[in-house]
Amino acid sequence: MKWKEAILNLKPYQPGRSIDEVKRAYGLKEITKLASNENPFGCSEQAKEVMKNYESSLALYPDGNATVLRSAVSKHLGIQENNLIFGNGSDEIIQVIARSLLYPGVNTVMASPTFPQYKHNAVIEGAEVREVPLADGEHDLDGMLAAIDENTSVVWVCSPNNPTGRYIARDALVDFLRQVPQQVLVVMDEAYFEYVHADDYPDTIKLLEQFQNLIVLRTFSKIYGLASYRVGYGAAHSDLISRLDPAREPFNTNTIGQLAAAAALADQEFIAYCHEMNKKGLAQFYDFCEREGLKFYPSQGNFVLIDVKCQGDEAFQFLMEKGFIVRSGNALGFPTSIRITIGCPEQNLGVIEQLTVFLNRKK
Ligand SMILES: *Cc1c(COP(=O)(O)O)cnc(C)c1O
């Protein structure tokens, strides 16, 4: 068969291990999954109500325009409806961007380590991938600017960055955007935006007026707790949106997902609660790290990357056998670390307790 050469060496995405899989493998009754940055508090009750009361026909295709959700998000962000593109998760927006702007002969610039889907999709499209190492967990924006040339098509910026949780401050981002050539698309992936608590975090939606080569990605999978419904979106200048839109599948977001997302958006009280609880959870982990003398990256997301001073796989395996699924740093570009999703207070205590046992054994 005439496979694209680029895909021959690709491996499928390796998700964190599933709860059922781990239960079976280790004969455990209770499993706490802190591996994929899902919301430990689930989603808004209002979103659940929508799902419970959904009575329309499942035989009908969804609204390809996501009209109700589009209206809700545009009001929430204070932008026009034609500034938005919806996707089957923001993962799909990444794919649409790659399909539209990446091909053999152009290059694309990103940090490393960062969210793996930028590179994955760029490789599929046959574009040259230019990875600029993080500097102390943060994007090296000067290094990224230096990597841009006349063949650069897309620059990916992840803030807060997965897996380090570090962010880009307002002034640094604006300074960067001013220097990126106008014909280069800057993708600002803000999957963890609602968890951010830094005062100098930029209002990227406001920046869209000034920078017409910017697209901001957000999702209902993280703080909104709707990962299984697969809804994410991009916000950008309407010209940019109308260019990307034809590369999107016509019925890419499903009916219940659209309704649940709109209902979830209306319940900002729940979001504020999750934001606060996450901040407290982060503090639990910081205290633990300081107690144990472990290095970690202060995080603006709902996860923390901790250097456990041995192979991340080893800590991962130990915790899994005790019923806690975390993410080993080995697969994330930080071989001696683990990335832990912030859970509810008891879950945090539980994983911290087991991690303490693990560390004491290594002493
Ligand atoms: C989780 C995540 C996404 C993908 O989210 P979906 O909307 O569920 O596809 C995108 N970017 C980053 C950085 C993420 O961590």
The ligand as an SDF file (V2000), in Angstrom:
LIG
                    3D

 15 15  0  0  0  0  0  0  0  0999 V2000
   -5.8830   17.6080   27.8230 C   0  0  0  0  0  0  0  0  0  0  0  0
   -5.2160   18.5420   26.8910 C   0  0  0  0  0  0  0  0  0  0  0  0
   -5.7430   18.8400   25.6440 C   0  0  0  0  0  0  0  0  0  0  0  0
   -6.8450   18.0480   25.0000 C   0  0  0  0  0  0  0  0  0  0  0  0
   -8.0510   18.1940   25.5140 O   0  0  0  0  0  0  0  0  0  0  0  0
   -9.3470   17.6790   24.7680 P   0  0  0  0  0  0  0  0  0  0  0  0
  -10.1600   18.9140   24.6530 O   0  0  0  0  0  0  0  0  0  0  0  0
   -9.9170   16.6520   25.6680 O   0  0  0  0  0  0  0  0  0  0  0  0
   -8.9880   17.1210   23.4280 O   0  0  0  0  0  0  0  0  0  0  0  0
   -5.1340   19.7970   24.8560 C   0  0  0  0  0  0  0  0  0  0  0  0
   -4.0220   20.3940   25.2740 N   0  0  0  0  0  0  0  0  0  0  0  0
   -3.4610   20.1110   26.4450 C   0  0  0  0  0  0  0  0  0  0  0  0
   -2.2200   20.8100   26.8500 C   0  0  0  0  0  0  0  0  0  0  0  0
   -4.0260   19.1700   27.2950 C   0  0  0  0  0  0  0  0  0  0  0  0
   -3.4260   18.8560   28.4380 O   0  0  0  0  0  0  0  0  0  0  0  0
  1  2  1  0
  2  3  1  0
  2 14  2  0
  3  4  1  0
  3 10  2  0
  4  5  1  0
  5  6  1  0
  6  7  2  0
  6  8  1  0
  6  9  1  0
 10 11  1  0
 11 12  2  0
 12 13  1  0
 12 14  1  0
 14 15  1  0
M  END
$$$$
